[in-house]
Amino acid sequence: MPTLVFTHPECRLHDMGRGHPECGQRLDAITDHLRATGLDAALIFRDAPLVDREALCRAHSANYVNELEATLQELEVTGEHHAFDPDTIACAHTHRAVQRAAGAAVAATEAVMRGEARAAFCAVRPPGHHATRDNAMGFCFYNNVAVAARHALDMMGLQRVAIVDFDVHHGNGTEDIIANDERVLMVSFFQHPLYPGTGTRPLGDNMVNLPVPPYTRGPELRKLIEQHWVPRLDAFAPQMVFISAGFDAHREDELGQLGLVEADYEWITQRIKEVADRHAQGRIVSCLEGGYNLGALARSVATHLRVLAEV
Ligand SMILES: [Zn+2]
């Protein structure tokens, strides 16, 4: 069974300004490394389509979608910039990029549901897990994973899906959208204290939040995952597993202070894959979130993909 990678050149063009860590070179680093290692031969690359408005409105309020679309369309015409917060800046290319990023997640979900692949990875930006139902924040505009999860539930006939978030930052936007939606179980770990400062008190019973202090390393995180994620995921028996795949918990990443290395991402991906194999016919849709040290990001994504593609 092949593993699909959804991406698009327009995701690269979204630009939040000189020196911003969430930059187009992140995608270049990933694709260059996949080519250099020959791993690209084990993957099937597809262009991410543009997302439908209806798909966005399953995770975001219609008001938010309308306002964001209007703002981004205006920037396409004027070529100006708009700051949603000091770190979340839209430019003329942002509209197409956010539509491709969410469109990738939806298309990946449909492809995996149709049995075209067991797993799909979305090499897209902007990331999504800080985008709440009503707000852009933390480099995120649309919540790609939440949009895809709701698409699987509302349009593809699934009753239960899991979201696994291993980004160093708490996925506050995803939690805001899916808290108390009993069709979704979200499990995550994140550094605390760290941006955005949320997550220590879960907003719903369908959340397994593991805040960990700075300088936590792989062995401790593996224990926590075995103790807290795996039993809840097995009890929930998801029919599909979504991953908010952020690689900024890597030891070399300067946006967080956790100590993961490639072997930890391999181990975590393997545990997630086992859950998907046990309950979900192996169905996994993984979406890129953070990861800002270009070398560590590229190597970690390759490790993640090697497990998903079983190569
Ligand atoms: Zn992050």
Boltz pocket constraint, residues with backbone or C-beta under 6 A from the ligand:
constraints:
  - pocket:
      binder: B
      contacts: [[A, 167], [A, 168], [A, 169], [A, 246], [A, 248], [A, 289], [A, 290], [A, 291]]
      max_distance: 6.0
